[in-house]
């Protein structure tokens, strides 16, 4: 989804540039302003507010053809007029520049003086959260200690796009531009930097805004003492003569450690961002977001305060895997996707959906499944008996227990099955494994069960294997469940959970929207949702019915202000969960959502009328009356030359 936002931003700015440039502008020309021209009183002026001299105005006098470039006590700005609210007495420096045809040109620094303190400017909660309030101080630590312990965050360092800020992190707003994030857990990414006692960072408001940073791991910095200024409106922090606490590995990849974005700030936690420079790092620019905890939180913290994430198994999962048609279920190892790695919440870490997806280093190839084809594990939920048949045909029998968290414990059997040149399906040292994920078909039937053990080399993940049930799950008419679920019902677009973006079938993993993303919120996602889009969605409906042996659908909607209706034939592929609907679906032409599309031109099948019936948010044919269903179209495909695989899914609910 973030990639899609970046595409829109690129298109927008590309069009803007083309519209504003003439052929003569396409070559870099010389500057028409010299540094000596940029002097106070001629190029700019500095004025104190008549009623409150702690309010200082910086005003450009250069005219609208020049973009002003200000460097001031509260950071950087490009507005013609900048308003500074200066709470403390002192002498402050300003440097003024402009963007010319030949690049940025700056004049010499000038100073202005603030005579008295004005306490009201530090009464904003942001100052109090940061430094404890007027006359107080507050100490912060990087959220990683010498024992490799992170007490609040997943790790000490996250990575964000250059356009991320307080708006996207704290307020959760959607903005255009370079917006993305990667929040690595330290346990699984110790390569980020070595665990250590990094020192401390203390902000105070004792006669001024002072900062003391003790850099214990960066000898070239040692203890730094400087000043700071908070811009409470833009959520930025300007440090002078000090840098925020950070690791030595990245000390040389940031141009200005004093130019800081506040991404989030609470009583106990803080996230500060600095810009990684490409010329210094050799990597693309991004925000390095360092995570901090307060001294009070660190001192009061006790182990076990933060619970580990756990797999979220569907309601009724014990019945699902214990009784398909009989209580005795034979499980075999998947011949196409036998193993993967999973996060602690059960989400799979690699997008491996077919044998060809496995990279060479896994040791799994087309010849491997034959080697374990004879393996099976038969579990009887009635008497808790288990029969294990090894790949060589040897048989063991025993018993098992299954607890409420999905842990199997075996007695008398110990599965051990080679899967490629080095991977082995096995139980843990105490002969257990855990269910980390259950896969179901669109009809709600179990099609796979991922079981796993903690990775001995990285306890923050599971090594997982996929078991598939054999027999006992066939229906006389594979279309009966589809007919029962759809025919005779009318569905409408869900205006609360309108659309989402997920991975490829069969699991349709991922997604970033929720049942509360859309609705009456017409400001957060204006690129796809506003009152006009909602009006079209509320006008639309899909009515499914049987016409003899054929399923039909009636589409009704308002299209570009006029009533529109169409009737199509629905052909269902129950094995692939694909609905072929031979008419275009709801058309949002004339609205912000016009780009969503009405067919599936990038369908993996090659048929643009094929829609994927996506299991998402707990939806399947069995609960369609309460959860509705999702229809998906491919928006990007690596097979089609795109950089990723992604499916846009539309949510429909019963009228």
Order of alpha helices (4+ residues) and beta strands (2+ residues): alpha-beta-beta-beta-beta-beta-beta-beta-beta-alpha-beta-beta-alpha-beta-beta-beta-beta-beta-beta-beta-alpha-beta-alpha-alpha-beta-beta-alpha-beta-beta-beta-beta-beta-beta-beta-beta-beta-alpha-beta-beta-alpha-beta-beta-beta-beta-beta-alpha-beta-beta
